[in-house]
Amino acid sequence: MNLIKKTKEKIVFSAETNESMANAIRRSVNEIPILAIDEIEFHKNDSALYDEILAHRLGLIPLKMEKSLTSIEKCPCKGKGCNKCTIQLKLAAKGACTVYSKSLKGGAEAVYDKMPVVLLTEGQELELVARARLGKGIEHVKFSPGIIYYRNKAKIEIDKDCDLCEDCVKACPAKILSKDKKITTKDDYICDLCDACVEACKKHGKECIKISPSGEILFFIESFGQIDAKEIFEEAIDSLNKNLEQLNKELK
Ligand SMILES: [Zn+2]
């Protein structure tokens, strides 16, 4: 594995593996328990939007993860919802104003403060109680911590025959080619094998650039904010392992 880029929200790395393994990890992201609003009781809603639309919007707001929470299926309350498995949030606002995600107050906080929920005009009121719980992305996408995607890493080879016409440098939409004493590449992980440089070279009457899959897979992990990108990767692998263990048990 080779780390290319790492922030809290995003990790890019290359790894020597195959597509089926990469895809198994990608799909396991939806098996990580994530907190999201699942039930809302509306007391007042004078806004132009129906309760259902507002509920849907609120459900999709990423919430900071409460580590001590148990999942509702494993909770002794047997799915009724208690303070071990659910978090209560309140929202009360009066127009004229735009209601943002930061107005959700209670046991959890929105990851991003400035996500617009609804616009209230003068005198309009919104009052609700919401319950958030842990769930998995396979159940509903609001329980997703982020996304993993992958593709083949390109191998860019430039022939000695090159006459430095720079047509390929201009043609590359990712701007990863540049001219020095010869044509060089920078950040070649960005290359998505579009072949624009190869075609530009052909038009010039030459065939000096060769782009082929390198056999390595590039992983991109992007977090929606509930947990860090690194955790998404680790927990995806954890849940993949757990599922495989379960499969082994069932087979026995
Ligand atoms: Zn409970």
Boltz pocket constraint, residues with backbone or C-beta under 6 A from the ligand:
constraints:
  - pocket:
      binder: B
      contacts: [[A, 72], [A, 75], [A, 76], [A, 77], [A, 78], [A, 79], [A, 80], [A, 81], [A, 82], [A, 83], [A, 84], [A, 85], [A, 86]]
      max_distance: 6.0
